[in-house]
């Protein structure tokens, strides 16, 4: 065979088959490496999103929990047990708790903290998370104990607890002038209005307080001249039962908010906040953090000595055990003794991120939370929050 012929000879069939097998093995290895890398990236991203959302949800809720019961110098209603007349609601036109109890749930400012326990979710209980969560509907307030108000039950996902917090925001403006009689007009420094509103477009609930009394009232900012708030209730003039002195009294925005798990705009479960803006029943819903699919709450109750709370947390109870503060005077007194709140969240990733579904349930404050078979990353987070206005022993 000539040198010219040998130089142009091709591969044999055996050589081609061996090359094809080697190439296939290498390609399969590359595909497997790529798939494993993609799965690891998806898991890491899902865990990162879960951690981020869980941390943010906990931060938002614990900030408002710490504010619960803040009413300026007068402080929390737990300190008003000796003189309940220090705290009044102008729209109730009375200084008795019986008058406050008749108000819609957002306006019961005489109860600064109240929880609603999802049935079957006390410590030691269990809840199964659906793959596609759904709200209970307006007629399903009985899924919670005490029964959840209808407008919240129409938004909340069953199996998660609900908490309502009421307080006045710490930011305030000094009152320069205040009229007496019906429809009092409160004058203040207009430059401080953004601080007073603090991100709320049109506040409708306010508080006037000094170190002797606090009055919660509905009102509107007078856009002309812009440095006044007029106290009105659905257009009707109302008056204050106390006399406040300009220069000493301060004006605050009053807050009544409910936290619960609802369905967000994307169809994902989310931590929701519903804020009351007027004396009308109901509230305005805000989506805070997506992916939060379960919330559990328990409450630490302070020991009482000589008729006064000591600040020593003697036991931890669910909202169902503490009871309904509107229907039961003893339950109202016990809610005022709550000094700490324990919070548990189960948070999921937005998308599938695991090769296999988790079979074991999560533990959230002693509740076994079983996830659906959807291969999402999940994590449970717990925290204990001290109510600053309930640190009785300090």
Secondary structure, DSSP 8 states (H G I E B T S, - for coil): --HHHHHT----HHHHHHHHHHHHHHHHHHHHHHHHHHHHHHHHHHHHHHHHHHHHHHHHHHHHHHHTT--GGG--GGGGTT-GGGEEETTTTBSSHHHHHTS-GGG-TT--EEEEEETT-STT-EEE--SS--B--TT-GGGEES---HHHHTT-BTTS-EEEEEEEEEEEEE-SEE--SSS-EEE--GGGHHHHHTT-TT--EEEEE-SS-EEEEEEEEETTTSSEEEEEETTEE---SS---TTT-EEEEEEEEEEEEEE-TTSSEEEEEEE--SSSSS-EEEEEEETEEEEEEEEEEEEEETTEEEEEEEEEE-HHHH--TTT-HHHHHHHTTEEEEEEEEEEEEEEE--SS---S-EEETTEEEE--SS-EEEEEEEEEEE-GGG-TT-
